[in-house]
Amino acid sequence: QVQLVESGGGLVQPGGSLRVSCAASGSISSISRIVVRGWYRQAPGKQRELVAFMRSGSANYAASFEGRFTISRDNAENTIYLQMNSLKTEDTAIYYCYADLIGSNTRSWGQGTQVTVSS
């Protein structure tokens, strides 16, 4: 019912910036109930960790990312963004967005976008 498509990943040098996007789509019966919430990431050999999410119009960040990363959402386009600045090699990971379907217990995930920070 919910499809999430991420884009914007790639290779960036340490200290650089990158913006990833996540666009949501769905069936006619679900599109108005889709809320794209936020981002997780998973680095090689590590567990998936929360990066940031939106709730009630406010941005929330895991402590490790506050100040460097900025999450925003375009409600009209049902798209969420993650602006990443001052990137470090340890930010190398696959970044996943997720969305909730209002009125159900369903959480949907994007396919992930690779971010590689390397010189």
C-alpha positions as CSV (number, residue, x, y, z in Angstrom):
1,Q,0.0,0.0,0.0
2,V,2.9,2.3,0.7
3,Q,5.9,2.8,-1.5
4,L,9.0,4.8,-0.4
5,V,11.7,5.7,-2.9
6,E,14.9,7.2,-1.6
7,S,17.4,9.1,-3.6
8,G,20.4,11.4,-3.3
9,G,22.9,9.0,-1.8
10,G,26.5,8.8,-3.1
11,L,30.1,9.3,-2.5
12,V,31.3,12.4,-0.6
13,Q,34.5,13.5,0.9
14,P,34.9,14.0,4.7
15,G,33.6,17.4,5.7
16,G,31.3,17.5,2.8
17,S,27.5,17.6,2.6
18,L,24.8,15.5,1.1
19,R,21.0,15.6,1.0
20,V,18.9,12.4,0.7
21,S,15.2,12.4,-0.1
22,C,12.4,10.0,0.4
23,A,9.2,10.2,-1.6
24,A,6.1,8.3,-0.6
25,S,3.3,7.1,-2.8
26,G,0.4,4.7,-2.3
27,S,-3.0,3.5,-3.4
28,I,-5.9,5.9,-3.6
29,S,-7.2,4.4,-0.4
30,S,-4.0,5.0,1.5
31,I,-2.2,8.0,0.1
32,S,-4.0,10.5,2.4
33,R,-3.0,8.4,5.4
34,I,0.7,8.1,4.7
35,V,3.0,10.0,7.1
36,V,6.6,9.8,6.2
37,R,8.3,10.0,9.5
38,G,12.1,9.8,9.5
39,W,15.4,8.1,8.9
40,Y,17.4,5.3,10.2
41,R,20.8,4.1,9.0
42,Q,22.8,0.9,9.1
43,A,26.6,0.9,8.9
44,P,28.5,-2.2,7.8
45,G,28.5,-4.8,10.7
46,K,26.4,-2.6,12.9
47,Q,22.7,-2.5,13.9
48,R,20.3,-0.2,12.4
49,E,20.1,3.1,14.4
50,L,17.7,6.0,14.5
51,V,18.9,9.2,12.9
52,A,16.0,11.6,13.0
53,F,12.2,11.8,12.8
54,M,9.4,14.3,12.5
55,R,6.5,14.3,15.0
56,S,3.8,16.9,15.2
57,G,5.7,19.1,13.0
58,S,8.8,19.1,15.1
59,A,12.2,17.6,14.2
60,N,13.8,15.1,16.6
61,Y,17.3,13.8,16.4
62,A,19.4,11.1,18.0
63,A,22.1,12.8,20.0
64,S,24.9,11.8,17.7
65,F,23.4,13.7,14.8
66,E,22.0,16.9,16.3
67,G,23.8,19.9,14.9
68,R,25.1,18.2,11.8
69,F,22.0,16.7,10.3
70,T,18.7,18.5,9.5
71,I,15.4,16.7,8.8
72,S,12.6,18.4,6.9
73,R,9.4,17.4,5.3
74,D,7.3,18.7,2.4
75,N,3.8,17.6,3.3
76,A,2.4,18.6,-0.1
77,E,4.8,16.2,-1.8
78,N,4.8,13.6,1.0
79,T,8.5,13.8,0.8
80,I,11.1,13.8,3.6
81,Y,14.6,15.1,3.4
82,L,17.8,14.6,5.4
83,Q,20.5,17.3,5.0
84,M,23.8,16.0,6.2
85,N,26.7,18.3,6.8
86,S,30.2,17.9,8.1
87,L,30.1,14.3,7.1
88,K,32.6,11.9,8.7
89,T,33.8,8.5,7.5
90,E,31.8,6.9,10.2
91,D,28.6,8.3,8.6
92,T,29.1,5.7,5.8
93,A,25.9,3.6,5.9
94,I,22.8,2.7,4.1
95,Y,20.1,5.3,5.0
96,Y,16.5,4.1,5.2
97,C,13.4,6.2,5.5
98,Y,10.2,5.0,7.0
99,A,6.5,5.9,7.0
100,D,3.5,5.1,9.1
101,L,0.0,4.5,7.8
102,I,-2.5,6.3,10.0
103,G,-5.2,4.1,11.3
104,S,-3.1,0.9,11.1
105,N,0.0,-0.6,12.8
106,T,1.8,-0.7,9.5
107,R,5.3,0.8,9.1
108,S,6.8,0.8,5.7
109,W,10.5,1.1,4.8
110,G,12.3,2.4,1.8
111,Q,14.9,0.3,0.0
112,G,17.8,2.3,1.4
113,T,20.3,4.7,-0.2
114,Q,24.0,4.2,0.2
115,V,26.0,7.1,1.6
116,T,29.8,6.7,1.4
117,V,32.1,9.2,3.1
118,S,35.6,8.7,1.9
119,S,38.6,10.6,0.6
